[in-house]
């Protein structure tokens, strides 16, 4: 693993962290998509199941 904290973070990286944190906290996908300004849950390429606990 790299150093902590990472040497830099792009704004887009922070959007992903925000979305992942919301999903892991149980916020519904459509609400996360709306908060990020997407037209709907299908507007984002990431698979929410990849960050959700089994």
Helices and strands as residue ranges (DSSP letters): H 11-24, H 29-35, G 41-43, G 48-50
